[in-house]
Amino acid sequence: LNDVDLPVATDRTFLPFWPASDARPQQKLSIAWVWPILDRPYQGVCRALLSNGLAASMAPGGRLSDLLAAGQSYSAAAQLTWAIDPALAQTAKTMSHPYTADAGPGCGGATAMRADRAAGTWLNELTSAISGQQAFVTPYADVDVDALSHVGLNTDLRNAFAEGRTVGSQLLHLPASAGTTAWPPSGLADSGILTSLAINQVKTVVLNSSVMPPAGPAPSYTPAAQASADSGIGSSLRVLLADQTISKILAVPTTGPAAKPGSAFATQQSFLAQTAMIVAELPNTARSLVVTPPRTWNPAPGLADGLLSETVNAPWLHPDSLASLAADPHPTGEVARRAPPAHHVSPDELPQDYLARVASLGAAVRLQASTFSPSDPGYLQNAIAALESADWPGSRAQADAARRKLLSSTLGYVGAQAKKVSIIDSGQYTLGGSSAKIPVSVTNDMTRTVRVVLHASADGNARLSIGP
């Protein structure tokens, strides 16, 4: 109601009812939540963060703060499975000490920031919340595994998985098993993507239920979420299928200008109604359901708590974890399903022309890294992962513009670094005889030792040429 007590908006919604006196034998629906702790990348080639936008999100009342608080309150009771981008945790660690942000060209002119107490508290509480609970890490910066697989950037994908597991172990104290579950962007995957995941030691994959529909006629009930798929390397992957309808319900905006009045309440009621109807379809058969909110979910205040409270308290629901569902070899309610498509490119994947430029940048970075003494195979790999992240915010055009801006600045940085090493006196020299000593000076304005190879050639006129 507004100030003069006139209705702001009206809408129809559901009013689920579950009679307490219902004596029919009921099998509760096992429900497993994926709780996303993900955000856009904030680390590029400079030591300074790309921006300080994360500070507000981790402060009390911010998006990530509220998600963590809700998850922390219900982590054990709701059997949550946390999905965490290790790059986000690493950025929070950086912010917990004095740091810089918003660097200009050449990494100069960055704004100095004091240590962010809220970021440090957020990271400590996240580490505490997931201790002893189910959690998995995405590849570093939550790179677009679908797009990287499709264009053959297998080295980048391998590096992102390896770095994600390393940070997850060292910073979040997660076990090795936290790196064996994958949740591709948009929940989509084809057989080639599944093979790429299996090669990177993934055992369980969370996909949208539309990827593997029932093989035969559509059943009159919602099947169990468990399935399996050929990995393409002589083994099978455990697949957990997130309910497409509930995913769409959670994707409805409940904050910002796109949100309608009462949208948060409608989301809760729809969630209750959908899960109740799934149980009512086949009330005497135990089944499972996987719930995946949007990757950078921004629910209205109180909505996340409300949904988890309903998960714990609704008489037809039984909270469960992804690991528990994946470990069940013969779940009731499981049906035969179609194999994932042989090849499918989502319109939401990173564009191939953009990734071709990233690939060229990666080759230049690896070449530059090879000149360092000692060598540095991880040089700028986290910046490459940021360029390949699936979580850039805004519209598709806005996200594309932000990525390409970062790509341009990264290319400029690598080019500027290359110019810091040069041969001062390259050119032609006339020898006074068949041999002579020619002094050659190499300047290195980088902050690390480099190893260079001198290219010299002599022609028949006793002239020696030294390359640039």
Protein Blocks (a to p, Z undefined) as FASTA:
>chain_A
ZZkopafbdcddddddddfklmbdcdddddddddddddddfbdfbfbdfblklmmmmpgh
iaklmmmmmmmmmmmmnopacdddfklmmmmmmmmpccdehiaehhiaiacddddfklmm
mmmmmmmmmgopacddddehiiafklmmmnopamlmmmmmmmmmmmmmmmnopafklmmc
ccdehhiacfklmmmmmmnopabdcddfklmgcfbdcdfbdcdfbdcddehnopacdddd
ddfklmmmmmpcfedjkbcghklmmmmmmmmmmmmmmmmmmmmbccdddddddfklccde
hklmmmmmmmmmmmkbccddfklmmmpmbdghiacdddddfbdcdfkbccfklmmmmmmm
mmmmmmmmmmpccddfkgoklmmmmmmpckbgcjfklmmmmmmmmmmmmmmmmmmmmmmp
ccfkgcddddfbfbdcdddddddfbfbdcdddddddddfkopacddZZ
